[in-house]
Amino acid sequence: MKDPSPVFEQHKRAIRIALGDLFQRPLASLMTVLVLAIALALPATLLALLNLGEQLTSEWSHERTVTMFLKADVDAEAALLLSATIEEIEGVDSTELRTSADALAEFRLYSGFGDALDALDENPLPNHILIHPSEISDNDAIGELVSHLATLPESDLVEYDQAWVERLNSFTETARRFADALALALAIAVVMIIGNTIRLEIATRHSEIEITRLVGGTDGFIRRPFLYTGMLYGFSGALLGWLLVSLLLLFLKSPLHDLEILYATSLPLNPFDLQRLAILLPAGTLLGMAGAVLTVGRHLATIQPE
């Protein structure tokens, strides 16, 4: 069996050389890593925010509600009778009456205009009924229900709350496709940045590579440190990118908490998500290797001892 120690020592040597190259020019290396981190952090941040938005809309999508605002001359007793009548309609699962007093109390609680409401002579908010369609009702059936409710004499305005959620879902899907395209474009940019950095490394060590070839150094022996340099750039950029994403999400945690309170929902936000780290690190490392592989072979072939 072949002794693996020489191969292991060669890889150790290549890693030491790659680390030495990075620390030999700390400022230039830091600038490169920072650019890579920003390129990797941008799509990661956008995708994290889109995931939160999708979690929020997924909760709303299960709460399909038709809101029927009643005319001002429909009192609470008549509204209660109408609510019971609507509940008997096919396709309606349940109804819930909200009187004008309930609506005013809810508006006072969430709007923050309590003092202004005290100045009103009368309650301007109408009675309204929340109608919950059955789970088997599709959008066409709900549309027919809305049209029917709008024809009732007590009805002033009928709104289907799910319509804006569907529009929001459409916007979210468009944003996700944009994020995917942005991630692909920035991945190509990362490969090009690392490739150009490796090209400059090869240029500065031109004479060293010539001498190595003269003494019998193989292409693999010469190529290996540059491959590790690319991997280290990608790994470091991904690690710093994860930290940037985490700090940005941590910065957004307070306004997201306010959003949770406003919409009475839960947005599980974990800024320092290890799963995100587990995705970014391999991705950054592979992109770094790809940039090095695409550059090293092409430029080393042009360096031959005279």
N, C-alpha and C positions, 0 to 999 in steps of 0.2 A: 504493500500500500504506500502511496506517495505521501511524503511528509507534508502536512499542510502548513507548517510553521513558516517557510519562506514566503508563501502567498500571503499569510496573515501579516508578516512583517512588512511586506510591500504595501499592503493596504494601510497599515499603521503609519508608514512613512508618508504615503500620499495624503493622509488626513493631517499629519503634522505640517506638511508643506502648505496644504490648503488653508489651515488655520493661521499659519505664519503669514501667508499672503494677505489674509483679511486684517490681521492685527498690525501688519507693517504699515498700512495706510488706513488708520482707524477712521479718520474723518470721511474719506472717500467711500470706504466700505459702509459706514453708517448712513451716508446719504443714499447710497444704492439700496440698502436694506429698507430705508424709510420710504423710498419711492415704491418698492415692491410691496411694502406693507399697505400703503394707501391703495394701490391697485387691487390688492386682494380684499381689503376691508370694505371697499365701496359696494361691490355686489353682495358681500356677506351681510352687511348692515341692511341693505334694501330687502334682501330675502327674509331676514329676521323680522323686519317690520311688516312685511307682507304676510308672513305666517301668523303674526299677532292679529292682523286685520281679518284674515280668513277664519281664525278661531272666533273672533267677535261676530262676524257675519254668519258663521255656521250656527251659533246659538240663536241669532235672530231669525234665521231661516226656518227654524222649527216652531216659531211662534207666529204663525200666519194669523193675522187679525184684520178684520174689516171693521172700520169705525164709522158709525152712522150718527151724524150730528142732527139733532132734532130742531124743529122750528121753535121760536121763542115762546109761542103760545101753548106748547105742549108741556103740561105740568108733570110733576114727578109720578103721580098716580097713573096718568095715561101712558107715560113712558114705561112704567113697570109692566103694564098690561101689554104694550106693544112688544116689549122684550120677551115676554112669555110666548107671544104669538110667533115671533120670528124664530124662537127656539124649536118650534114644531116644523119648520120648513126643512125639506129634504136637503141633506148636505151640510146642515148646521149642527155642530157638536154641542155648543153651549153659547150662552150669551151672558153679558155682565152689564148691568146698568150703572152708569156713573152720572150722578145728579150734578147739577150746576154747582152745588155746595161742595161736592167731592172734587170737582174739577178745579174750583177756586182754591181749595185747601192744598191740592197737589201742586198747582201753579205757584202758590205762595212758598211751598217747601223747596222747590227746585229752582225757581227763577231768581230769588234774591230781591224781589221787588215788593216785599211785604209792606213797607211804609207807603209806597205808591198805591197799593191796593186798598189801604185803609181810607184813602182820600176819595174813593169811588162811592157814589150814592147807591148804586145797585150792582149786582153781580152780572157782568157782561157775558159770562160763559154759559153756553147752553147745556141742557141735558144731552147725553150721548150714550150710545149702546155699543159695547165691544162684542163683535160677533166672531166666534172661533169656528172656522169651517172644519169639517171632519177630515181626518188624515188621508182618506182615500180620494178627497176632492182634488182634481188637478186645476191648473190655472184657468182652463176654459170654463170649468164648472164654477169656479170662484168669480170669474168675469160675469157669467150669467146671473149669479147671486147678487153681485154689486148692481147690475143693471135693474134687477127686480126691486131691490131695496130703494133705489133712486126714484122709482115710480110711486112709492107709497106717499100718501098725502102728508104724513107727519115728517117726512124726510126733508132736510134742508141741504145736506151735503153727505156724500158717501165716499170714503177713501179706503183704498186697499193698501195697508202699510207695507206689504211685502214688495210692492212694485219698486220702491226706492232701494230695497235690499238687493233685488235682482240687478238693478242698474249699478249698484256698488260692486256686486260680484263680477259684472262684466268689466268694470274699470279695473278691479283687482287682477283679473285674468290678463288684461292688456298690460298692466304694470309688471306682472310676473314674466310675461314673454319679453318685455323690455329688459328686465333684470337678467334673464337668461342670455339675451343677446349681449348685454353689457359685460356679463361674466366671461363670455367667450372672447369678446374683443379685448378685455383686460388680461385674460390668460395669454392671448397671443402677444400682447404688449410685454407681459412678464418674461415670456420666452425670448423676445427680441432684446429686452434690456439686459438679461443675464447673458445672452449670446454676445452682445456688444461688449459687455464687461469682460467676458472670457477672451474675446478677440484682443482687447487691449492688454490683458495679462500675457497672452502669447507673444504679442509684439514686444513687450518689455523684457521677455525672457528668450528672445530670438537667439542670442549667442549661446545661452545655456543649452537650448534645445539642439543646436548644431553640434556642440561638443558631446552631448549625450549620445547623439547618433553616431558620432565618430568612434566612440568607445564601445559601440555595440548595443546601445539602449534600444529596446523594442518600442514599437508604436504604443503598445498597451502600457508599458512602463512610463512613457512620456505623457500619455493621455490621462492616466489615472488621477493625478493631482488636480487637473483642470475639471474633471468630472465631479470630484468631491467639492471643489470650489463652487461650482454651479449648484450642487445639492445644498451646501451650507448657506448660500445666498437665499435659495428658495425656502429652506427650513427657517432661517432667521426672519425673513420677510413674512412668512406665514405666522410665526409666533408673535411678532410685533403687530401684525394685522389683527390677530385675535385679540390682543390687548387693546388695540384702538377700538374695535367693535364693542368690546366689553365696557370700556369707559364711556363710549357714546350711549349705549343702552342704559348704563347706570345714570348718566346725565338725564335721560328721558324717563327715568322711573317715576319721578314725582308727578309730571303731567299725566303719565299713563295711569297713575293711582287716582288722580282727579277724574280721569275718564271712566275708570271703574265705578267710582261713586256716582257719577252723573248718569250712567246707563245701567246701574245696579247689576253689574256683571263682574266676571273675573278674568283677568288677563295674566296668565302665569308667565312672568318675565324673569329669566335667569341670565343676568348680564354675563357672568363668567361660566358660560355653558361649556362643559367638557366635551359634549358631543360635537359642538361647533369646532372646538379645537382638534378633535379627532378627524374631522373632515379637512380642515385647513392645512394641517401639518403635512399629511401625505400629498395633498394636491400641490402645495407649494414646493415640496421636495421634488416631486415628479416633474413639475414645470421647470425647476432649476436644472434637473438632469437633462430634460429635453433641450433646453437652451444650450447647455454645454455640449451635448452630443452633436447637435446640428452645426455647431461652430468649430469644435476642436478638429474633427476629421478633415474638414475643408481647408482650414488654415495650416494645420500641421503638414499637409501634403505639399504646401508651397515652400517649406523650410527643408532644404537639403544641404548637407555639408559640401563645401567646395573643395 
